[in-house]
Amino acid sequence: MALDPIDVQRIDRVIEKGHPEVLLNDYVSHKEIDLVVLGTNGRSGFLKNMLGSTAENLLHLLECDTMVVRSQ
């Protein structure tokens, strides 16, 4: 299902180099963001413990609503 062109114009896409936890937290604070949507690979078990989970960290860190979408 495609988004309406008017809705597409309302979506902010930001690409930055750095640590997601720091960058997103600053962006959300300064821009008064209502919702962050994150994509995740849905790792679990050993890999999750070894690599950490950026999405999980962001869920606890961000002060706005956060939606995590797993890959299929």
mmCIF file of the N, C-alpha and C atoms, coordinates in Angstrom:
data_MODEL
# 
_entry.id   MODEL 
# 
loop_
_atom_site.group_PDB 
_atom_site.id 
_atom_site.type_symbol 
_atom_site.label_atom_id 
_atom_site.label_alt_id 
_atom_site.label_comp_id 
_atom_site.label_asym_id 
_atom_site.label_entity_id 
_atom_site.label_seq_id 
_atom_site.pdbx_PDB_ins_code 
_atom_site.Cartn_x 
_atom_site.Cartn_y 
_atom_site.Cartn_z 
_atom_site.occupancy 
_atom_site.B_iso_or_equiv 
_atom_site.pdbx_formal_charge 
_atom_site.auth_seq_id 
_atom_site.auth_comp_id 
_atom_site.auth_asym_id 
_atom_site.auth_atom_id 
_atom_site.pdbx_PDB_model_num 
ATOM 1   N N  . MET A 1 1  ? 0.843  -1.174  0.000  1.00 0.00 ? 1  MET A N  1 
ATOM 2   C CA . MET A 1 1  ? 0.000  0.000   0.000  1.00 0.00 ? 1  MET A CA 1 
ATOM 3   C C  . MET A 1 1  ? 0.888  1.238   0.000  1.00 0.00 ? 1  MET A C  1 
ATOM 4   N N  . ALA A 1 2  ? 0.714  2.084   -0.955 1.00 0.00 ? 2  ALA A N  1 
ATOM 5   C CA . ALA A 1 2  ? 1.520  3.293   -1.083 1.00 0.00 ? 2  ALA A CA 1 
ATOM 6   C C  . ALA A 1 2  ? 0.945  4.408   -0.211 1.00 0.00 ? 2  ALA A C  1 
ATOM 7   N N  . LEU A 1 3  ? 1.836  5.269   0.249  1.00 0.00 ? 3  LEU A N  1 
ATOM 8   C CA . LEU A 1 3  ? 1.411  6.431   1.016  1.00 0.00 ? 3  LEU A CA 1 
ATOM 9   C C  . LEU A 1 3  ? 0.931  7.526   0.081  1.00 0.00 ? 3  LEU A C  1 
ATOM 10  N N  . ASP A 1 4  ? 0.002  8.297   0.560  1.00 0.00 ? 4  ASP A N  1 
ATOM 11  C CA . ASP A 1 4  ? -0.462 9.464   -0.162 1.00 0.00 ? 4  ASP A CA 1 
ATOM 12  C C  . ASP A 1 4  ? 0.712  10.449  -0.277 1.00 0.00 ? 4  ASP A C  1 
ATOM 13  N N  . PRO A 1 5  ? 0.883  11.114  -1.428 1.00 0.00 ? 5  PRO A N  1 
ATOM 14  C CA . PRO A 1 5  ? 2.004  12.059  -1.586 1.00 0.00 ? 5  PRO A CA 1 
ATOM 15  C C  . PRO A 1 5  ? 2.046  13.150  -0.514 1.00 0.00 ? 5  PRO A C  1 
ATOM 16  N N  . ILE A 1 6  ? 0.906  13.569  -0.029 1.00 0.00 ? 6  ILE A N  1 
ATOM 17  C CA . ILE A 1 6  ? 0.877  14.581  1.038  1.00 0.00 ? 6  ILE A CA 1 
ATOM 18  C C  . ILE A 1 6  ? 1.499  14.020  2.312  1.00 0.00 ? 6  ILE A C  1 
ATOM 19  N N  . ASP A 1 7  ? 1.202  12.757  2.620  1.00 0.00 ? 7  ASP A N  1 
ATOM 20  C CA . ASP A 1 7  ? 1.778  12.123  3.803  1.00 0.00 ? 7  ASP A CA 1 
ATOM 21  C C  . ASP A 1 7  ? 3.281  11.910  3.649  1.00 0.00 ? 7  ASP A C  1 
ATOM 22  N N  . VAL A 1 8  ? 3.723  11.569  2.458  1.00 0.00 ? 8  VAL A N  1 
ATOM 23  C CA . VAL A 1 8  ? 5.153  11.366  2.205  1.00 0.00 ? 8  VAL A CA 1 
ATOM 24  C C  . VAL A 1 8  ? 5.926  12.648  2.488  1.00 0.00 ? 8  VAL A C  1 
ATOM 25  N N  . GLN A 1 9  ? 5.367  13.786  2.150  1.00 0.00 ? 9  GLN A N  1 
ATOM 26  C CA . GLN A 1 9  ? 6.027  15.075  2.390  1.00 0.00 ? 9  GLN A CA 1 
ATOM 27  C C  . GLN A 1 9  ? 6.161  15.369  3.883  1.00 0.00 ? 9  GLN A C  1 
ATOM 28  N N  . ARG A 1 10 ? 5.321  14.792  4.715  1.00 0.00 ? 10 ARG A N  1 
ATOM 29  C CA . ARG A 1 10 ? 5.353  15.048  6.161  1.00 0.00 ? 10 ARG A CA 1 
ATOM 30  C C  . ARG A 1 10 ? 6.374  14.173  6.892  1.00 0.00 ? 10 ARG A C  1 
ATOM 31  N N  . ILE A 1 11 ? 6.950  13.182  6.209  1.00 0.00 ? 11 ILE A N  1 
ATOM 32  C CA . ILE A 1 11 ? 7.896  12.262  6.822  1.00 0.00 ? 11 ILE A CA 1 
ATOM 33  C C  . ILE A 1 11 ? 9.301  12.846  6.731  1.00 0.00 ? 11 ILE A C  1 
ATOM 34  N N  . ASP A 1 12 ? 9.972  12.933  7.873  1.00 0.00 ? 12 ASP A N  1 
ATOM 35  C CA . ASP A 1 12 ? 11.358 13.403  7.902  1.00 0.00 ? 12 ASP A CA 1 
ATOM 36  C C  . ASP A 1 12 ? 12.293 12.205  7.860  1.00 0.00 ? 12 ASP A C  1 
ATOM 37  N N  . ARG A 1 13 ? 13.199 12.206  6.914  1.00 0.00 ? 13 ARG A N  1 
ATOM 38  C CA . ARG A 1 13 ? 14.229 11.171  6.824  1.00 0.00 ? 13 ARG A CA 1 
ATOM 39  C C  . ARG A 1 13 ? 15.550 11.839  7.167  1.00 0.00 ? 13 ARG A C  1 
ATOM 40  N N  . VAL A 1 14 ? 16.272 11.251  8.100  1.00 0.00 ? 14 VAL A N  1 
ATOM 41  C CA . VAL A 1 14 ? 17.537 11.824  8.536  1.00 0.00 ? 14 VAL A CA 1 
ATOM 42  C C  . VAL A 1 14 ? 18.602 10.737  8.461  1.00 0.00 ? 14 VAL A C  1 
ATOM 43  N N  . ILE A 1 15 ? 19.712 11.054  7.807  1.00 0.00 ? 15 ILE A N  1 
ATOM 44  C CA . ILE A 1 15 ? 20.835 10.120  7.727  1.00 0.00 ? 15 ILE A CA 1 
ATOM 45  C C  . ILE A 1 15 ? 22.042 10.807  8.347  1.00 0.00 ? 15 ILE A C  1 
ATOM 46  N N  . GLU A 1 16 ? 22.570 10.216  9.398  1.00 0.00 ? 16 GLU A N  1 
ATOM 47  C CA . GLU A 1 16 ? 23.710 10.772  10.113 1.00 0.00 ? 16 GLU A CA 1 
ATOM 48  C C  . GLU A 1 16 ? 24.705 9.667   10.420 1.00 0.00 ? 16 GLU A C  1 
ATOM 49  N N  . LYS A 1 17 ? 25.960 10.029  10.575 1.00 0.00 ? 17 LYS A N  1 
ATOM 50  C CA . LYS A 1 17 ? 26.991 9.082   10.978 1.00 0.00 ? 17 LYS A CA 1 
ATOM 51  C C  . LYS A 1 17 ? 27.214 9.239   12.478 1.00 0.00 ? 17 LYS A C  1 
ATOM 52  N N  . GLY A 1 18 ? 27.218 8.115   13.200 1.00 0.00 ? 18 GLY A N  1 
ATOM 53  C CA . GLY A 1 18 ? 27.458 8.162   14.635 1.00 0.00 ? 18 GLY A CA 1 
ATOM 54  C C  . GLY A 1 18 ? 26.671 7.087   15.353 1.00 0.00 ? 18 GLY A C  1 
ATOM 55  N N  . HIS A 1 19 ? 26.589 7.200   16.655 1.00 0.00 ? 19 HIS A N  1 
ATOM 56  C CA . HIS A 1 19 ? 25.886 6.233   17.488 1.00 0.00 ? 19 HIS A CA 1 
ATOM 57  C C  . HIS A 1 19 ? 24.388 6.551   17.504 1.00 0.00 ? 19 HIS A C  1 
ATOM 58  N N  . PRO A 1 20 ? 23.543 5.594   17.101 1.00 0.00 ? 20 PRO A N  1 
ATOM 59  C CA . PRO A 1 20 ? 22.106 5.853   17.022 1.00 0.00 ? 20 PRO A CA 1 
ATOM 60  C C  . PRO A 1 20 ? 21.495 6.341   18.337 1.00 0.00 ? 20 PRO A C  1 
ATOM 61  N N  . GLU A 1 21 ? 21.949 5.775   19.442 1.00 0.00 ? 21 GLU A N  1 
ATOM 62  C CA . GLU A 1 21 ? 21.375 6.177   20.738 1.00 0.00 ? 21 GLU A CA 1 
ATOM 63  C C  . GLU A 1 21 ? 21.596 7.661   21.009 1.00 0.00 ? 21 GLU A C  1 
ATOM 64  N N  . VAL A 1 22 ? 22.787 8.156   20.714 1.00 0.00 ? 22 VAL A N  1 
ATOM 65  C CA . VAL A 1 22 ? 23.115 9.567   20.955 1.00 0.00 ? 22 VAL A CA 1 
ATOM 66  C C  . VAL A 1 22 ? 22.404 10.455  19.934 1.00 0.00 ? 22 VAL A C  1 
ATOM 67  N N  . LEU A 1 23 ? 22.523 10.095  18.659 1.00 0.00 ? 23 LEU A N  1 
ATOM 68  C CA . LEU A 1 23 ? 21.949 10.929  17.597 1.00 0.00 ? 23 LEU A CA 1 
ATOM 69  C C  . LEU A 1 23 ? 20.433 11.030  17.694 1.00 0.00 ? 23 LEU A C  1 
ATOM 70  N N  . LEU A 1 24 ? 19.764 9.888   17.870 1.00 0.00 ? 24 LEU A N  1 
ATOM 71  C CA . LEU A 1 24 ? 18.303 9.914   17.930 1.00 0.00 ? 24 LEU A CA 1 
ATOM 72  C C  . LEU A 1 24 ? 17.794 10.620  19.178 1.00 0.00 ? 24 LEU A C  1 
ATOM 73  N N  . ASN A 1 25 ? 18.452 10.401  20.295 1.00 0.00 ? 25 ASN A N  1 
ATOM 74  C CA . ASN A 1 25 ? 18.031 11.068  21.530 1.00 0.00 ? 25 ASN A CA 1 
ATOM 75  C C  . ASN A 1 25 ? 18.125 12.585  21.376 1.00 0.00 ? 25 ASN A C  1 
ATOM 76  N N  . ASP A 1 26 ? 19.220 13.078  20.804 1.00 0.00 ? 26 ASP A N  1 
ATOM 77  C CA . ASP A 1 26 ? 19.375 14.518  20.572 1.00 0.00 ? 26 ASP A CA 1 
ATOM 78  C C  . ASP A 1 26 ? 18.334 15.039  19.586 1.00 0.00 ? 26 ASP A C  1 
ATOM 79  N N  . TYR A 1 27 ? 18.125 14.310  18.501 1.00 0.00 ? 27 TYR A N  1 
ATOM 80  C CA . TYR A 1 27 ? 17.172 14.742  17.478 1.00 0.00 ? 27 TYR A CA 1 
ATOM 81  C C  . TYR A 1 27 ? 15.754 14.812  18.040 1.00 0.00 ? 27 TYR A C  1 
ATOM 82  N N  . VAL A 1 28 ? 15.360 13.762  18.765 1.00 0.00 ? 28 VAL A N  1 
ATOM 83  C CA . VAL A 1 28 ? 14.019 13.724  19.362 1.00 0.00 ? 28 VAL A CA 1 
ATOM 84  C C  . VAL A 1 28 ? 13.826 14.889  20.328 1.00 0.00 ? 28 VAL A C  1 
ATOM 85  N N  . SER A 1 29 ? 14.842 15.181  21.124 1.00 0.00 ? 29 SER A N  1 
ATOM 86  C CA . SER A 1 29 ? 14.753 16.278  22.104 1.00 0.00 ? 29 SER A CA 1 
ATOM 87  C C  . SER A 1 29 ? 14.644 17.637  21.423 1.00 0.00 ? 29 SER A C  1 
ATOM 88  N N  . HIS A 1 30 ? 15.466 17.879  20.417 1.00 0.00 ? 30 HIS A N  1 
ATOM 89  C CA . HIS A 1 30 ? 15.507 19.201  19.788 1.00 0.00 ? 30 HIS A CA 1 
ATOM 90  C C  . HIS A 1 30 ? 14.353 19.458  18.819 1.00 0.00 ? 30 HIS A C  1 
ATOM 91  N N  . LYS A 1 31 ? 13.848 18.425  18.196 1.00 0.00 ? 31 LYS A N  1 
ATOM 92  C CA . LYS A 1 31 ? 12.791 18.596  17.190 1.00 0.00 ? 31 LYS A CA 1 
ATOM 93  C C  . LYS A 1 31 ? 11.395 18.275  17.717 1.00 0.00 ? 31 LYS A C  1 
ATOM 94  N N  . GLU A 1 32 ? 11.304 17.912  18.997 1.00 0.00 ? 32 GLU A N  1 
ATOM 95  C CA . GLU A 1 32 ? 10.015 17.569  19.618 1.00 0.00 ? 32 GLU A CA 1 
ATOM 96  C C  . GLU A 1 32 ? 9.278  16.509  18.801 1.00 0.00 ? 32 GLU A C  1 
ATOM 97  N N  . ILE A 1 33 ? 9.953  15.403  18.549 1.00 0.00 ? 33 ILE A N  1 
ATOM 98  C CA . ILE A 1 33 ? 9.422  14.296  17.755 1.00 0.00 ? 33 ILE A CA 1 
ATOM 99  C C  . ILE A 1 33 ? 8.382  13.522  18.564 1.00 0.00 ? 33 ILE A C  1 
ATOM 100 N N  . ASP A 1 34 ? 7.292  13.125  17.909 1.00 0.00 ? 34 ASP A N  1 
ATOM 101 C CA . ASP A 1 34 ? 6.227  12.362  18.562 1.00 0.00 ? 34 ASP A CA 1 
ATOM 102 C C  . ASP A 1 34 ? 6.418  10.853  18.433 1.00 0.00 ? 34 ASP A C  1 
ATOM 103 N N  . LEU A 1 35 ? 6.996  10.399  17.308 1.00 0.00 ? 35 LEU A N  1 
ATOM 104 C CA . LEU A 1 35 ? 7.092  8.966   17.046 1.00 0.00 ? 35 LEU A CA 1 
ATOM 105 C C  . LEU A 1 35 ? 8.371  8.651   16.280 1.00 0.00 ? 35 LEU A C  1 
ATOM 106 N N  . VAL A 1 36 ? 9.076  7.623   16.735 1.00 0.00 ? 36 VAL A N  1 
ATOM 107 C CA . VAL A 1 36 ? 10.233 7.084   16.022 1.00 0.00 ? 36 VAL A CA 1 
ATOM 108 C C  . VAL A 1 36 ? 9.890  5.659   15.628 1.00 0.00 ? 36 VAL A C  1 
ATOM 109 N N  . VAL A 1 37 ? 10.114 5.312   14.356 1.00 0.00 ? 37 VAL A N  1 
ATOM 110 C CA . VAL A 1 37 ? 9.886  3.954   13.880 1.00 0.00 ? 37 VAL A CA 1 
ATOM 111 C C  . VAL A 1 37 ? 11.246 3.342   13.568 1.00 0.00 ? 37 VAL A C  1 
ATOM 112 N N  . LEU A 1 38 ? 11.522 2.193   14.198 1.00 0.00 ? 38 LEU A N  1 
ATOM 113 C CA . LEU A 1 38 ? 12.810 1.514   14.035 1.00 0.00 ? 38 LEU A CA 1 
ATOM 114 C C  . LEU A 1 38 ? 12.615 0.184   13.339 1.00 0.00 ? 38 LEU A C  1 
ATOM 115 N N  . GLY A 1 39 ? 13.550 -0.183  12.498 1.00 0.00 ? 39 GLY A N  1 
ATOM 116 C CA . GLY A 1 39 ? 13.568 -1.513  11.906 1.00 0.00 ? 39 GLY A CA 1 
ATOM 117 C C  . GLY A 1 39 ? 14.594 -2.357  12.642 1.00 0.00 ? 39 GLY A C  1 
ATOM 118 N N  . THR A 1 40 ? 14.314 -3.650  12.790 1.00 0.00 ? 40 THR A N  1 
ATOM 119 C CA . THR A 1 40 ? 15.245 -4.533  13.480 1.00 0.00 ? 40 THR A CA 1 
ATOM 120 C C  . THR A 1 40 ? 15.299 -5.883  12.780 1.00 0.00 ? 40 THR A C  1 
ATOM 121 N N  . ASN A 1 41 ? 16.430 -6.556  12.937 1.00 0.00 ? 41 ASN A N  1 
ATOM 122 C CA . ASN A 1 41 ? 16.583 -7.904  12.386 1.00 0.00 ? 41 ASN A CA 1 
ATOM 123 C C  . ASN A 1 41 ? 16.017 -8.956  13.312 1.00 0.00 ? 41 ASN A C  1 
ATOM 124 N N  . GLY A 1 42 ? 15.669 -8.600  14.527 1.00 0.00 ? 42 GLY A N  1 
ATOM 125 C CA . GLY A 1 42 ? 15.055 -9.531  15.463 1.00 0.00 ? 42 GLY A CA 1 
ATOM 126 C C  . GLY A 1 42 ? 15.994 -10.611 15.959 1.00 0.00 ? 42 GLY A C  1 
ATOM 127 N N  . ARG A 1 43 ? 17.264 -10.278 16.152 1.00 0.00 ? 43 ARG A N  1 
ATOM 128 C CA . ARG A 1 43 ? 18.208 -11.255 16.689 1.00 0.00 ? 43 ARG A CA 1 
ATOM 129 C C  . ARG A 1 43 ? 17.828 -11.615 18.109 1.00 0.00 ? 43 ARG A C  1 
ATOM 130 N N  . SER A 1 44 ? 18.160 -12.828 18.481 1.00 0.00 ? 44 SER A N  1 
ATOM 131 C CA . SER A 1 44 ? 17.881 -13.251 19.852 1.00 0.00 ? 44 SER A CA 1 
ATOM 132 C C  . SER A 1 44 ? 19.006 -14.159 20.326 1.00 0.00 ? 44 SER A C  1 
ATOM 133 N N  . GLY A 1 45 ? 18.968 -14.489 21.599 1.00 0.00 ? 45 GLY A N  1 
ATOM 134 C CA . GLY A 1 45 ? 19.919 -15.428 22.155 1.00 0.00 ? 45 GLY A CA 1 
ATOM 135 C C  . GLY A 1 45 ? 21.345 -14.932 22.120 1.00 0.00 ? 45 GLY A C  1 
ATOM 136 N N  . PHE A 1 46 ? 22.256 -15.799 21.671 1.00 0.00 ? 46 PHE A N  1 
ATOM 137 C CA . PHE A 1 46 ? 23.692 -15.521 21.708 1.00 0.00 ? 46 PHE A CA 1 
ATOM 138 C C  . PHE A 1 46 ? 24.066 -14.260 20.932 1.00 0.00 ? 46 PHE A C  1 
ATOM 139 N N  . LEU A 1 47 ? 23.552 -14.105 19.701 1.00 0.00 ? 47 LEU A N  1 
ATOM 140 C CA . LEU A 1 47 ? 23.901 -12.932 18.901 1.00 0.00 ? 47 LEU A CA 1 
ATOM 141 C C  . LEU A 1 47 ? 23.453 -11.642 19.568 1.00 0.00 ? 47 LEU A C  1 
ATOM 142 N N  . LYS A 1 48 ? 22.258 -11.660 20.144 1.00 0.00 ? 48 LYS A N  1 
ATOM 143 C CA . LYS A 1 48 ? 21.759 -10.450 20.807 1.00 0.00 ? 48 LYS A CA 1 
ATOM 144 C C  . LYS A 1 48 ? 22.663 -10.083 21.973 1.00 0.00 ? 48 LYS A C  1 
ATOM 145 N N  . ASN A 1 49 ? 23.073 -11.078 22.749 1.00 0.00 ? 49 ASN A N  1 
ATOM 146 C CA . ASN A 1 49 ? 23.942 -10.813 23.897 1.00 0.00 ? 49 ASN A CA 1 
ATOM 147 C C  . ASN A 1 49 ? 25.322 -10.338 23.464 1.00 0.00 ? 49 ASN A C  1 
ATOM 148 N N  . MET A 1 50 ? 25.827 -10.853 22.357 1.00 0.00 ? 50 MET A N  1 
ATOM 149 C CA . MET A 1 50 ? 27.150 -10.471 21.888 1.00 0.00 ? 50 MET A CA 1 
ATOM 150 C C  . MET A 1 50 ? 27.148 -9.100  21.216 1.00 0.00 ? 50 MET A C  1 
ATOM 151 N N  . LEU A 1 51 ? 26.134 -8.817  20.413 1.00 0.00 ? 51 LEU A N  1 
ATOM 152 C CA . LEU A 1 51 ? 26.111 -7.589  19.627 1.00 0.00 ? 51 LEU A CA 1 
ATOM 153 C C  . LEU A 1 51 ? 25.329 -6.468  20.296 1.00 0.00 ? 51 LEU A C  1 
ATOM 154 N N  . GLY A 1 52 ? 24.499 -6.802  21.256 1.00 0.00 ? 52 GLY A N  1 
ATOM 155 C CA . GLY A 1 52 ? 23.634 -5.806  21.866 1.00 0.00 ? 52 GLY A CA 1 
ATOM 156 C C  . GLY A 1 52 ? 22.443 -5.532  20.977 1.00 0.00 ? 52 GLY A C  1 
ATOM 157 N N  . SER A 1 53 ? 21.494 -4.810  21.470 1.00 0.00 ? 53 SER A N  1 
ATOM 158 C CA . SER A 1 53 ? 20.312 -4.508  20.682 1.00 0.00 ? 53 SER A CA 1 
ATOM 159 C C  . SER A 1 53 ? 20.081 -3.003  20.686 1.00 0.00 ? 53 SER A C  1 
ATOM 160 N N  . THR A 1 54 ? 20.420 -2.377  19.581 1.00 0.00 ? 54 THR A N  1 
ATOM 161 C CA . THR A 1 54 ? 20.225 -0.934  19.459 1.00 0.00 ? 54 THR A CA 1 
ATOM 162 C C  . THR A 1 54 ? 18.758 -0.576  19.625 1.00 0.00 ? 54 THR A C  1 
ATOM 163 N N  . ALA A 1 55 ? 17.879 -1.360  19.006 1.00 0.00 ? 55 ALA A N  1 
ATOM 164 C CA . ALA A 1 55 ? 16.449 -1.081  19.116 1.00 0.00 ? 55 ALA A CA 1 
ATOM 165 C C  . ALA A 1 55 ? 15.985 -1.160  20.565 1.00 0.00 ? 55 ALA A C  1 
ATOM 166 N N  . GLU A 1 56 ? 16.445 -2.171  21.285 1.00 0.00 ? 56 GLU A N  1 
ATOM 167 C CA . GLU A 1 56 ? 16.051 -2.305  22.687 1.00 0.00 ? 56 GLU A CA 1 
ATOM 168 C C  . GLU A 1 56 ? 16.565 -1.132  23.513 1.00 0.00 ? 56 GLU A C  1 
ATOM 169 N N  . ASN A 1 57 ? 17.801 -0.721  23.275 1.00 0.00 ? 57 ASN A N  1 
ATOM 170 C CA . ASN A 1 57 ? 18.354 0.439   23.983 1.00 0.00 ? 57 ASN A CA 1 
ATOM 171 C C  . ASN A 1 57 ? 17.537 1.693   23.693 1.00 0.00 ? 57 ASN A C  1 
ATOM 172 N N  . LEU A 1 58 ? 17.166 1.883   22.436 1.00 0.00 ? 58 LEU A N  1 
ATOM 173 C CA . LEU A 1 58 ? 16.397 3.070   22.064 1.00 0.00 ? 58 LEU A CA 1 
ATOM 174 C C  . LEU A 1 58 ? 15.007 3.064   22.679 1.00 0.00 ? 58 LEU A C  1 
ATOM 175 N N  . LEU A 1 59 ? 14.405 1.888   22.807 1.00 0.00 ? 59 LEU A N  1 
ATOM 176 C CA . LEU A 1 59 ? 13.085 1.794   23.445 1.00 0.00 ? 59 LEU A CA 1 
ATOM 177 C C  . LEU A 1 59 ? 13.115 2.348   24.862 1.00 0.00 ? 59 LEU A C  1 
ATOM 178 N N  . HIS A 1 60 ? 14.206 2.101   25.561 1.00 0.00 ? 60 HIS A N  1 
ATOM 179 C CA . HIS A 1 60 ? 14.328 2.566   26.948 1.00 0.00 ? 60 HIS A CA 1 
ATOM 180 C C  . HIS A 1 60 ? 14.817 4.013   27.041 1.00 0.00 ? 60 HIS A C  1 
ATOM 181 N N  . LEU A 1 61 ? 15.516 4.467   26.024 1.00 0.00 ? 61 LEU A N  1 
ATOM 182 C CA . LEU A 1 61 ? 16.162 5.776   26.074 1.00 0.00 ? 61 LEU A CA 1 
ATOM 183 C C  . LEU A 1 61 ? 15.287 6.918   25.568 1.00 0.00 ? 61 LEU A C  1 
ATOM 184 N N  . LEU A 1 62 ? 14.594 6.703   24.469 1.00 0.00 ? 62 LEU A N  1 
ATOM 185 C CA . LEU A 1 62 ? 13.845 7.793   23.829 1.00 0.00 ? 62 LEU A CA 1 
ATOM 186 C C  . LEU A 1 62 ? 12.630 8.200   24.652 1.00 0.00 ? 62 LEU A C  1 
ATOM 187 N N  . GLU A 1 63 ? 12.369 9.495   24.669 1.00 0.00 ? 63 GLU A N  1 
ATOM 188 C CA . GLU A 1 63 ? 11.260 10.031  25.455 1.00 0.00 ? 63 GLU A CA 1 
ATOM 189 C C  . GLU A 1 63 ? 9.980  10.181  24.634 1.00 0.00 ? 63 GLU A C  1 
ATOM 190 N N  . CYS A 1 64 ? 9.976  9.672   23.409 1.00 0.00 ? 64 CYS A N  1 
ATOM 191 C CA . CYS A 1 64 ? 8.776  9.737   22.581 1.00 0.00 ? 64 CYS A CA 1 
ATOM 192 C C  . CYS A 1 64 ? 8.272  8.314   22.343 1.00 0.00 ? 64 CYS A C  1 
ATOM 193 N N  . ASP A 1 65 ? 7.109  8.205   21.720 1.00 0.00 ? 65 ASP A N  1 
ATOM 194 C CA . ASP A 1 65 ? 6.607  6.889   21.338 1.00 0.00 ? 65 ASP A CA 1 
ATOM 195 C C  . ASP A 1 65 ? 7.574  6.269   20.332 1.00 0.00 ? 65 ASP A C  1 
ATOM 196 N N  . THR A 1 66 ? 7.792  4.969   20.471 1.00 0.00 ? 66 THR A N  1 
ATOM 197 C CA . THR A 1 66 ? 8.732  4.266   19.600 1.00 0.00 ? 66 THR A CA 1 
ATOM 198 C C  . THR A 1 66 ? 8.095  2.963   19.136 1.00 0.00 ? 66 THR A C  1 
ATOM 199 N N  . MET A 1 67 ? 8.122  2.736   17.820 1.00 0.00 ? 67 MET A N  1 
ATOM 200 C CA . MET A 1 67 ? 7.579  1.507   17.255 1.00 0.00 ? 67 MET A CA 1 
ATOM 201 C C  . MET A 1 67 ? 8.722  0.734   16.609 1.00 0.00 ? 67 MET A C  1 
ATOM 202 N N  . VAL A 1 68 ? 8.846  -0.554  16.959 1.00 0.00 ? 68 VAL A N  1 
ATOM 203 C CA . VAL A 1 68 ? 9.875  -1.412  16.395 1.00 0.00 ? 68 VAL A CA 1 
ATOM 204 C C  . VAL A 1 68 ? 9.218  -2.377  15.427 1.00 0.00 ? 68 VAL A C  1 
ATOM 205 N N  . VAL A 1 69 ? 9.743  -2.437  14.196 1.00 0.00 ? 69 VAL A N  1 
ATOM 206 C CA . VAL A 1 69 ? 9.220  -3.310  13.156 1.00 0.00 ? 69 VAL A CA 1 
ATOM 207 C C  . VAL A 1 69 ? 10.281 -4.347  12.841 1.00 0.00 ? 69 VAL A C  1 
ATOM 208 N N  . ARG A 1 70 ? 9.940  -5.633  13.043 1.00 0.00 ? 70 ARG A N  1 
ATOM 209 C CA . ARG A 1 70 ? 10.877 -6.726  12.764 1.00 0.00 ? 70 ARG A CA 1 
ATOM 210 C C  . ARG A 1 70 ? 10.855 -7.077  11.288 1.00 0.00 ? 70 ARG A C  1 
ATOM 211 N N  . SER A 1 71 ? 12.018 -7.511  10.797 1.00 0.00 ? 71 SER A N  1 
ATOM 212 C CA . SER A 1 71 ? 12.067 -8.007  9.422  1.00 0.00 ? 71 SER A CA 1 
ATOM 213 C C  . SER A 1 71 ? 11.412 -9.375  9.374  1.00 0.00 ? 71 SER A C  1 
ATOM 214 N N  . GLN A 1 72 ? 10.993 -9.786  8.184  1.00 0.00 ? 72 GLN A N  1 
ATOM 215 C CA . GLN A 1 72 ? 10.302 -11.073 8.069  1.00 0.00 ? 72 GLN A CA 1 
ATOM 216 C C  . GLN A 1 72 ? 11.270 -12.170 7.772  1.00 0.00 ? 72 GLN A C  1 
# 
